Amino acid sequence: MPKHKLSLRKPMLAGRLALVTGANRGIGLAIARALAREGCNLIITGRDQRALAKARTELDKLQSPRLPERLHVPVLAQCCDVRSPDSVDYLFALVRGLRQPLDILINNAGIGHPNRTVAELPYPTWIEVVDTNLNGLFLMTQAALAVMKRGSTIVNNLSIAAERVFPGSAAYNASKHGALGFTNTLREELRPKGIRVIALMPGATDTAIWHALWPTAPRRKMMSAETVAQTVVDALLLPESTTIEKIVVMPASGTL
């Protein structure tokens, strides 16, 4: 029988520039790892400089396993507070300095808050959550559009709280419902420009956000961050003429 050599195709995402916010832990870091394995050039951001440096060290060691030459993945780590216009502007000054269009934006940065009824919820907590989860999403996206072109993709990590209501999570629910409205509007605006917009809406995922939302939550019933990351990569690998507009991924056990 004739022998056939194993063909290693070049990953579709190899060499693409991807920016992941909140990439120093949880789903953001898992997505960054998955993109690194696909050969993407990475920009990662977060507010915790020590955690961000640790994430960069890990990602810098990753190589794309699909290429015969074991492609090295360049990683730029930059602290950024998505709530601050000045911080976002500084980040994108660095992006423009790379002289490469931004192909993938993963808006992942977000925070939760302790379970409180509306009557008990402190106003500063409300402001902080909405400012991070909604205003930060707007600032990052608006800045990114100036360096994106046809064929690019924006993925907004919203959580199923964008469509469902969880008592005691008023600020989180409101920020995510607003973020979904923003995401759906953005998608329609960008269709003519050929930029895909995906709403990522995972259910309970085993990440650090539960320390704030529900410290005693049953982690064993949750999905892993890597599972969520894989769904994102699968969507990004679709032909540019095709898109998944909303990714809802849930633990088999349903909501907790």
N, C-alpha and C positions, 0 to 999 in steps of 0.2 A: 504494500500500500504506500502511496506517496506520503511523504512527511510534510506537514504544514507548520510553518513557523508561527509562533504566537504573535499576534499583532497588538501592539500597544498604541492605541489611538491617543492623540493629544487631547487632554481634557478641554472641553468647550470653554471652561472658565479660566484656563491658564493664561496668566499675564494680565487679566482684568484687574482693575483697581476697585477694591471694596473698602468701604468705611463702616465700621460697626461701633455704635455708641453703647456705653455700659458694657464694655467687652472685658472687664476685669474679673467677671464671675458669672455664674449661672448660665442662662440661655445665651447671653451675648458672647461669652467665652466659648461656649459649645459651637455656636455658629461660626465664630472666627476660626476655630480648629477645623471645622468641616470645610470652610472656604480655603484654608491653607492647604488642606489635602487635595483640593481641586486645582491648586496652583495659582490662586489669586494673590496679587500684591495687596497687602493689608495696611489699613490705618485703623488703629484701635484707640478708643477714648474712654475716659472714666474720670471720676473726681478723686478717687483714692490713689494717690501716686504710687504708694508702695505696692498695692495690689496690681496696679497697671504695669509696673515694672516687672513683677513676677509673671504676669500673663505674657508680656512681651518676650521674656526669656524662654518661656515654654514654646510659644509660637515660632520664635526664631529658629528653634531646633527642628521644627517640622519641615518635611519635604513632601512634594507630591509623589505618591507611590506609583502613579500611572505612567510616568515618563521614564524611559530608559536611562536618561541622564540624571534622574532623581532631582528634579527642579528645586532649587532653593527658593524659599518664599521670603521676599523682603517684608519687614514689618516696621512700621512707624508708630510709636506710641506717644500720644499727646494728651495731657490732662485737659479736660474741657468740661465746663459747667454749662449744660445745655440751656439753663435758665438765663444765662448772661449773654446779651448781644455782643459784648466786647470779647468774651471768651470764644464764642462761635466765630466771630469775624477773624480772630487770630488763627483759629484752626484752619479756616478755609484760605487764609493767606498762605499757609503751609501747603495746603492741597494744590493751590494754583502754582506754587513753586515747583511742584513735581512735573509740570508740563505734560500731564496725562489726564484725559477726561475721567471723571468719576463714573464707573460703570454700575456699581451696586452701592446703594445706601441702605443700611440696616438700622432703622430707628428703634433701638432696643432700650435705651435708658429709661428707667422708671422706678418709682418708689410706691410703697404701700403705707398704711398707717394702722395703729392699734384699733381693734374693734370698739367703736363708739357710736351710740345713737346720734342722730342729728342734734338733739337737745344737749348732748354732752360733748360734741366735737369742737375742739378749740379752733378758733378762726385761723390762727397761724398755721395749724396743721392743714386746714383746707387750702390755704394759699400755697403752701409748700408743695402739696401733692398736685394741685392743678397746674402750678407753675412748671413743675418738672414734666409731668405726663402729657400735658396739652400744649402749653406755651413753648416748652423746649422742643416739642415735635415740630411746631410751626417754624421756629427759628432755624433749626437744623435743615429742614426741608427747603425753606426759602433760599438759604445760602447755597445748598447743594445744587439747586436747579440751574444756577449760573455756570456750573462746570459739568453738567450732564448733557448727553446727546441722545439721538435716536438709538434705540436698542438697549438703553439703560433700564434699571429696575430699582424701585423703591419698595422696601418691605417694612411695614410698621407693625411692631409687636404690641398688640392691643390687649390680649387676654379675652377670655369668654365674658369677662365683666363688661365688655363693650356692648353686649346684647342682653345680658342677664343682670338681675338685681340681687345683691347679697346684703341683707340687713346688717347694719353696723359698719358698712364700708361706703358711706355716702360720697366722700371726697374721691375715693378710688373709682367707684362706679361712675360718678359724674365726669371725671377726667377721661375715662376710657370710652364712655358714650360719646363725649365730644370729639375724641380722637377718631372714632369710627366715622362720624359725620365729616370731619376734615378729610379723612382718607378717601371716602367715597366721592367727595367733591373734587379732590385732587386727581383722582383717577379719570374722571370725565374731562377735566381740563387738559390732561396730558395725553389722552388718546390720540388726538391729531398729531402730536409730536413724536409718537412712537415710543413713549416711556411707560413701562408697565408699573402699576401700583398694586401691591398685594397687602391685604389685611391678614396678619397672622394672629390667630385667636386660639391659643392653647388653653386647655383646661389645667387642672392642678398639676404642677410640675415641681419636682423636688429641688427647690432653690432657696436661697437665703431670705427671700421676701417674706416667707412664712414666719420668720422670727417676729415680724411686725404684725402681719395680718392675723395669724393664728398659731401661736407658739407650740401648741400641743396637737397640731394637725397630724393625721396618720400618714406619715411620709411613705410608708410601704405601699400605699394604694396609688401613689402618684407616678406620673411618667418621669423619665429621665430627661435632662436638658438635651442630651445627645439625640433622643428620639425627635424632639421638636426641631433641632438643627437639621436633621436629615430631610424633614419635610420641606424646609426652606431650600435646601440645595436641589431637591427634586424639582421644585417649581422653577428655580433659576435655570435649570438645564433644559427646560422646554424651548422649542424654537421661538425666536423673537416674535413671530407672527401669532403666537399662542400665549395665553396667560391663564393662571388660576387667580381669580380676583379675591377669594377669601379661603384661607386655610383654617379649618376648625379641626383640631386634633385633641382627643380626649382619652383619659384612662378608660380601660375597658369597663371598669366598675362605675363609670359615670361621674357625676359631681359628688364631692365628698360630703 
